[in-house]
């Protein structure tokens, strides 16, 4: 994913009113469930502050797609 696509898609999801959870699917098979707008990004990189203040870092080169979540994914 290009930096522009990455940042535009994150911006679109984070500005949605009301906020709707979304999933970031990474090329290594991991998924990041974003259930609140606690994402900071710039320069093609991002960080999500998850439960218990755990920070998940990812960048545009790792992202396959970003999509709305219908429910929290199971692991």
N, C-alpha and C positions, 0 to 999 in steps of 0.2 A: 504494500500500500504506500502511495506517495505521502510525503509530509502534508501536502495540501488536502488530500482526501482524508487522511487521518485526523487532522485538526478540524476540518469542516464537519466530519461525522461526529466527533466528540462534542463540538460546539452545539450541533443540532440536538443531540441527545440531552446534553446538560441544560439547555435553555428551554426544553419542552415544559409547557405548563398545562396541567400539573406534571411534575416530574414522573417519569415512568422508568422502572429499573431496566437495565440493558446488560448485555453480555458482550465481552470482548473475547473473541476466539483467536488464540495464538497458533502459529504454525507448528509448534511443538506438541499440540494437542491440549494444552491447558486452556481453561476458560476463567475469566475474571467476571464475577457477578457484581455489578455495580448497582447497589440498592439505594444509594443516596448520592447527591451531587457533590461528592468529596473527591473530585479529580482535579489535579493541576497539570497543565501541559504547556509545551512550547518547544520549538526547535525539533519537532518530530519525536519527542519523548513525553511520557506521562507517568504520573504516580497517583494511585488510588489509595486513600486511607480507609481501610476496612475495619471489621470488628476488632475490638481491643487495640485500636490504633495501629494495627499492622499495616505497613505500606507495601503495596505491590507496584513495582516499576515495570514498564513495558515501553517499547518504541514502535514506530510505524513499520519498520522492517519485520517485526515479529507478528504483526496483526494480519490475519486472514480476512476477518470481517467483524463488524460491530452491528449488533441487531437487538431489537427489543426482546425482553425476556417475558415469557408468558407466566413463568413461575420460577422460583429458585431452583437451580439445577441440583441434581443429586450427584454425589461422588461415589 
